[in-house]
């Protein structure tokens, strides 16, 4: 589905409701990725097929804070707070409730039915830009292969802010999780152009303060019909 706002196209891909195992099995992932646990998402959602580009950001916000300039490059150097303002303005202009994905939505969409370290072909060089192939810079969105649900750049290029506050996983099964009600740090996912391969895995997670800006941090959008 394509929505046009301010003359700029936003292509969204459908992610159906379902269940998956979130995180990594014991002994395979990093400390923040365990325990692996079952997550059920009862509502499907539309996810932007690429990261938000600088063209998208400029058309809504009127500025471009990015370090690496280019209309089809992912916007970066944006804080979680900046992303909330962008989502609010885009929602007003589009007539849809646009927001950052929850962490569970992000990993579910990234995996798109896969269980390995990387989605799509399973080959990181084919799926994303990271330290091993990026030439230490961002790249235009959509140049690598998409995953099974048509989503590009879920691995690398720039980290993506999620809606949730960070918390340690529980081993309990959960339904439609949205993260804790308190806490200061917000989750980021996906790795970046400067990340090593292990930091770009589907299960990998990190966090930053909501005011932090860096040239490895961007965003992707979702809306629930």
N, C-alpha and C positions, 0 to 999 in steps of 0.2 A: 504494500500500500504506500502511495506517495502523497504527502501533504505539501502544499506550496505555501510558504509564509514569507511575506516581504520579497517575493520574487525568487526565493531560494527553495529548492526541493529537499524534502526530508523523506527518505525512503525507510519504511519500517518493515520488519519481518515478524511474523506471527510465531509466538512461542506457546505451545498448547499446555494446558494443565497437566500435571503428572507428579511423579515421585522420583527421587534419585538419592544416591548416597553422597552426602556432602563431606568434603574434607579428604584426608588421606588415611589409608590403613596404618595401623601401628607398625612402626619400623620403616615406613616408606617415606613419609612426609616430614615436614618440620614441626616443631613443638606447637606452633599456633594452628596447625592444620588437623590436630587430633583432639578428641577421638572422632573417628568417622561416624556419622549418624544419618538416619533417614529423614529426609525433608519432603513434605508433600505440599505442593502449590495447587490450591483448589481453583484458581482462576488463571486463565491464559492471559497473555499480555503481548503488546506490540513493542519491540525493541528497535531502536535506530540501527540500521545495518552497518553503519560505520561510527567511529568516534565523531563527536561534534567538530566540525571544521572551523577554520578561522573565518570563512565566508559566512557560515551560519551565525557565529558569535557576533561578528561585526554588524550583521543586518539587524540583530536584536538589541545589542548593547551599545553600538556606536563607537566601539573602540576595539583594539586588538592588543592584548597584553603579551602576546607570544614572543618568545626569544627567537625561534626559527620562523621566519615570515614566509607565507604562501597561502593563498586562499583555500587550496585543497589539502593543506597540511592540517593535522589535528591542532586545535587550540590548546595551549598549555600556559603554565604560569597563572593558573586560576585556582583560587581557594574553594573549599567546600561552600563557604558563605557566598562567594561570587557565583557559584553554580546554582545556589538556591535562588538568587536574584534573577539569573538567566532563565531558569525554569518558570518562575512566576511570570516574567514578562512574556515568554513564549506562550505560556498557557493563555494569557489574556489575548494575545494576538492571533492565536490559532483556534481558540474555542475548545481546546482539549486540555485535560489535566495532565500536564507533562511533569515528570519528576525524575530524579535519579533512581536507578534500580536498587532494590534491596540487595543485600549481599547474596541471599539465597537465589533471587531471580538472576543475578549476574552469573553465579557459578552454574546454575541450571541451564541458562542460555549458552554459556561458553561450552559446556560439555555437549549439549545437543544430542544426548543419548549415548555419549562415549563414556568410558570408565578409565581410560589411560591418562598419562601425564598431559598430553596435548590433544586437542580436538581435531576435527577435520581429517586430514591424512595422517595425523600423528607425528608428522615431521615438522619441527619448529621452523626450520629454514623455509619451508613452503608456506607456513601459516602466519609468520610474524617477523617484525623487526626487533632485534635485540643486540646486545653488545657484539656478538659474533658476526653480524652481517650489516649493521646499521651505518657504519662509517661515522659513528658518534653524532648522529643527528636524527631528527624525525623524517618521515617519508610521507608522501601523499597517501591518503586513505584509500583502501580498496585495491591495492596493488598485489597483495598476497592472495592466497586461496581462501575462500569462505569456508565456514563449517557447514554441517549438514542442514542447518536452518537458515543459511544465507547470510550469516553475520561475519563481517570482516574484522581483522585486526583485534581479535579478542586476546591474542597473545602479543605483548610488546607494543612498540611505538610510543605510547604514553600510558602511564597508570590511569585507571578510571576511578573516580570517586563513587562510592556507594552511599545510599541514604543512611545506613545504620551506624550507630555507635559501635565501637569495638567491644567484644567480650570474648572470654575463653569459651570454647565449645563444651557442651554437655553431650553425653552419649545417649540422651533420650531422644526419641523420635519427636519431631515438631511439625506443626502445620502452619503455613503462611507466616513464618517468623519475620519480625521487623526489627530485631535487635533490642538491646536493653533500653529502659526509660531514662537512665542517667549515665553519666560518663562524658568525658571531654573529647576523646579521640574518635575520628570517623574512619571507616574502613576504605582502603584502596585496593584495587584488584588489577591483575593482568600483566604487570611488569612494563618495562619501557625500553626505549632505544639504548639505555645505558645498563640494563639489567643482564645478569648472567642467565643462562638457560633455565636453571632451576627456579628462578624467581618469576618466570613466565608461565609456569604450569597452571593447569585449570584450577587446582586446589590451593595454590599459593595465595596468601593474604598478608596484608600489612596495614598500617594505619598512620594517620597524621592528624595534627590539630586542625580544626576547621578553618583557621585563619592562614594556614601555611600555603605559600605559593612556590612553585618550582617548575623548571622547564621539562620535568618528567611527568607532570600531573595534568590530566585532562578529564574528559567526561563522555558519557554516553547516556541516552535518554530512553525512557519507557513511558507508556501509558496503558492503563487498563480500561477496556471498553465497558 
